[in-house]
């Protein structure tokens, strides 16, 4: 998501456009990897020391509800967030460097269709996160 798109996306979802919400969304959109709420707070507070930690958490949750961010488990317990361009999509998450790649829907669609047919189940939506090592981290020694 581009920084210029943030105000429009927030407004279109009925959210009040506050400077704090925009700051959090911009910081998340500029991140190269998934960040915990605490990591995001640390990044923002250097330039905006009056921004509260609770404000960051609330802004992130609003973004998740509005489809502007995805939340997932990292290291088995810590929630991490990444900005989203699309409402429904899937991720490849590197467990070493925390990079997150979007998985093309054309890869997942046949799987969802097959699951639906096999189990006579109509899939309305799905969120899949695949965890492992990215190409860069596989090349590096542990």
N, C-alpha and C positions, 0 to 999 in steps of 0.2 A: 504494500500500500504506500502510495506517495504521500508526503506531508501535505501537499496541496489538496488531496482528496479528503483529508480527515474532517474538516468542518462540515462539508457536505454530507458525508456518511453519518456523522453524529446527528445532524439536524434531520436527516431523512428517517432516522429511527426514533424521532421524538425526544431526543435527549436535549437538555438545556446545554448550550455551548458555553462552558466555563474555561477559563485560561488553564486551570489545573488539569481538567480532563484532556484538553488539547496537548498540554505538555507531556502527560503520561503516554498518550497515543503516539505522539511524535517520537518520543524516546524509544518506545517499543518498536515502532516501524523502522527506526534506523539501526536497530540491533542486528547483528550478523548471526546471532544464535538465540536459542531460547534463554530467557532470563527469569529468575525467581523474582517475586515482588520486592524482596529485600535488595537484590542486585539492581533492579530498576530504580528503587528509591535512592540508593547510593549514587547512581549515575546522575539523577536529577538534582539531588540536594546540593551538589557542588556549585551549580549555577542558580539554583532557586532554594536557598536554605530555609525559607519559611514554609515550604510545602511539607505537609505532614505525612507520616508513614501511612496512617489510616486512609488518607485521601488517595494515596497510590493504590492501596488494596481495593477501595470502593470503585475507583476508576477502572481498574483491571476487570473487576467482576462485571461492571456495566458493559465493557467492551466484549467480554465473553458472551453475555446475554444478547448483545446486538449483532453478534457474528463478525465483529471486527478483530477478535483475538481468539486464539485457541488455548485452552488450559490442558495440561497433561502432567502425569506423574513423571518425575525424573529421579533416578537413584532410588526408586521404590517408595519415596515418601514426600519429597519436596515438590510442590506444584511449580511448574514453570509456564511461561506464557510466550506466545509469539504472535505477531500481527498476521492477519489473514486478508487475502484479497478476495476470496470467494467464501460463500456461506458454508458450503459443505465440501470438505476436502480431507485428504488423508496425508499423513506425514511419515517420513523416514527420519528417525532421530538417532544421531550418533551419541553413544553412551560415553564416549571419551571426551570429545571436544564440545558436545552439546549443540552442534550444528543441526538445523532442521531443514529438510528438503520437502517440498510439496510433491506428493505422488500424483501422477497424472490420473485423472478420473477414468480414462480409457483402460487403464491397467486393472482397476478395481471393479468396474461395472460388470464384466463377465463373472467375476467371483460372486458378487451380490445377486446377480440373476440366477446363477447356479444354486446358491444357497436357498433362494426363494423357491425354485422348482423342486429341488430335492426334498425340502421339508414342508412343501405346500404352505409357504409363508410369504406374505406380501411385505417386503422390506420398504419402509417409508423413508428412512434415512439411516446413515451409518457413519461412525467416526472410527477410523482405524489408524493406529500409530504403530509403526514397526520400529523396533529398537535393535541397534547393532552398531557396527563400525563403518564409517564412511571410507571412501577410497583413500583419502589423505591419511587417516589414522591407521588404516590397515597397512600402509607402506611404512609407517614409523614403528620402531621397536618399542615395546612397553617399558 
